[in-house]
Amino acid sequence: MSTATEQQFNETLGARILAARKRARITQDQLASAIGLSRSSVANIEAGRQSLSVVDALTICRLLGIGIDQLLGPETSAWSDVT
């Protein structure tokens, strides 16, 4: 995956995490504590500046009450170059 595509992927994923977190009415601090990351890491993930592990993604989904398919969502332009 190219750096630009990876950045787009991280930004899209982060925006979806942010939206789901807000819908769940959970703060960054609460999410960070629940998954064992710092609040700044959660902020960076939501901003697309930091990637996250599959385990952390699954944990976030469980905590926010969403499926991994909702987090990854339908194919978007950010995923178009992923093979």
Contact map, one row per residue, 1 for C-alpha under 8 A:
11101100000000000000000000000000000000000000000000000000000000000000000000000000110
11111100000000000000000000000000000000000000000000000000000000000000000000000000000
11111110000000000000000000000000000000000000000000000000000000000000000000000000000
01111111000000000000000000000000000000000000000000000000000000000000000000000000000
11111111100000000000000000000000000000000000000000000000000000000000000000000110110
11111111110000000000000000000000000000000000000000000000000000000000000000000100000
00111111111000000000000000000000000000000000000110000000000000000000000000000000000
00011111111100000000000000000000000000000000000100000000000000000000000000000100000
00001111111110000000000000000000000000000000000100000000000000000000000000000110000
00000111111111000000000000000000000000000000101111100000000000000000000000000000000
00000011111111100000000000000000000000000000011110000000000000000000000000000000000
00000001111111110000000000000000000000000000000100000000000000000000000000000100000
00000000111111111000000000000000000000000000010100000000000000000000001100000000000
00000000011111111100000000000000000000000000111100000000000000000000000000000000000
00000000001111111110000000000000000000000000011100000000000000000000000000000000000
00000000000111111111000000000000000000000000010000000000000000000000001000000000000
00000000000011111111100000000000000000000000010000000000000100000000001000000000000
00000000000001111111110000000000000000000000010000000000000000000000000000000000000
00000000000000111111111000000000000000000000000000000000000000000000000000000000000
00000000000000011111111100000000000000000000000000000000000000010100000000000000000
00000000000000001111111111110000000000000000000000000000000000010000000000000000000
00000000000000000111111111100000000000000000000000000000000000000000000000000000000
00000000000000000011111111000000000000000000000000000000000000000000000000000000000
00000000000000000001111111000000000000000000000000000000000000011000000000000000000
00000000000000000000111111100000000000000000000000000000000000000000000000000000000
00000000000000000000111111110110000000000000000000000000000000000000000000000000000
00000000000000000000110011111110000000000000000000000000000000000000000000000000000
00000000000000000000100001111111000000100110000000000000000000000000000000000000000
00000000000000000000000000111111100001100000000000000000000000000000000000000000000
00000000000000000000000001111111110000000000000000000000000000000000000000000000000
00000000000000000000000001111111111000100100000000000000000100100000000000000000000
00000000000000000000000000011111111111101100000000000000000000000000000000000000000
00000000000000000000000000001111111111100000000000000000000000000000000000000000000
00000000000000000000000000000111111110000000000000000000000000100000000000000000000
00000000000000000000000000000011111110000000000000000001001100000000000000000000000
00000000000000000000000000000001111111000000000000000000000000000000000000000000000
00000000000000000000000000000001111111101100000000000000000000000000000000000000000
00000000000000000000000000001001100111111100000000000000000000000000000000000000000
00000000000000000000000000011011100011111110000000000000000000000000000000000000000
00000000000000000000000000000000000001111111000000000000000000000000000000000000000
00000000000000000000000000000001000011111111100001000000000000000000000000000000000
00000000000000000000000000010011000011111111110000000000000000000000000000000000000
00000000000000000000000000010000000000111111111000000000000000000000000000000000000
00000000000000000000000000000000000000011111111111000000000000000000000000000000000
00000000010001000000000000000000000000001111111111110000000000000000000000000000000
00000000001011111100000000000000000000000111111110000000000000000000000000000000000
00000000011001100000000000000000000000000011111111000000000000000000000000000000000
00000011111111100000000000000000000000000001111111100000000000000000000000000000000
00000010011000000000000000000000000000000001111111100000000000000000000000000000000
00000000010000000000000000000000000000001001101111110000000000000000000000000000000
00000000010000000000000000000000000000000000100111111000000000000000000000000000000
00000000000000000000000000000000000000000000100001111101100000000000000000000000000
00000000000000000000000000000000000000000000000000111111100000000000000000000000000
00000000000000000000000000000000000000000000000000011111110000000000000000000000000
00000000000000000000000000000000000000000000000000001111111000000000000000000000000
00000000000000000000000000000000001000000000000000011111111100000000000000000000000
00000000000000000000000000000000000000000000000000011111111110000001000000000000000
00000000000000000000000000000000000000000000000000000111111111000001000000000000000
00000000000000000000000000000000001000000000000000000011111111100000000000000000000
00000000000000001000000000000010001000000000000000000001111111110000000000000000000
00000000000000000000000000000000000000000000000000000000111111111111001000000000000
00000000000000000000000000000000000000000000000000000000011111111110000000000000000
00000000000000000000000000000010010000000000000000000000001111111100000000000000000
00000000000000000001100100000000000000000000000000000000000111111100000000000000000
00000000000000000000000100000000000000000000000000000000000011111110000000000000000
00000000000000000001000000000000000000000000000000000000000011111111011000000000000
00000000000000000000000000000000000000000000000000000000000011001111111000000000000
00000000000000000000000000000000000000000000000000000000110010000111111110000000000
00000000000000000000000000000000000000000000000000000000000000000011111111000000000
00000000000000000000000000000000000000000000000000000000000000000111111110000000000
00000000000010011000000000000000000000000000000000000000000010000111111110000000000
00000000000010000000000000000000000000000000000000000000000000000001111111000000000
00000000000000000000000000000000000000000000000000000000000000000001111111100000000
00000000000000000000000000000000000000000000000000000000000000000000100111110000000
00000000000000000000000000000000000000000000000000000000000000000000000011111111000
00000000000000000000000000000000000000000000000000000000000000000000000001111111000
00000000000000000000000000000000000000000000000000000000000000000000000000111111100
00001101100100000000000000000000000000000000000000000000000000000000000000111111100
00001000100000000000000000000000000000000000000000000000000000000000000000111111110
00000000000000000000000000000000000000000000000000000000000000000000000000111111110
10001000000000000000000000000000000000000000000000000000000000000000000000001111111
10001000000000000000000000000000000000000000000000000000000000000000000000000011111
00000000000000000000000000000000000000000000000000000000000000000000000000000000111
